[in-house]
């Protein structure tokens, strides 16, 4: 896929936002959001898809740490 123009980027971001909204509403059940996933993958370059998936995972992890706090695992070094 070639570089996206402004309307292509907007379409990609909108597809990403719709997918994330679906996943948030269905407790990350990907089977329910397959239509949104296919649209997201069709409208965004593969490298962007990979980045956005990692970004969402990081944001979910960050939210969990902020809400529940951090507890080190057994045997973790104490700095």
PyMOL commands that set and color helices and strands:
alter all, ss='L'
color gray80, all
select helices_A, chain A and resi 6-25+34-43+46-68
alter helices_A, ss='H'
color red, helices_A
deselect
rebuild
show_as cartoon
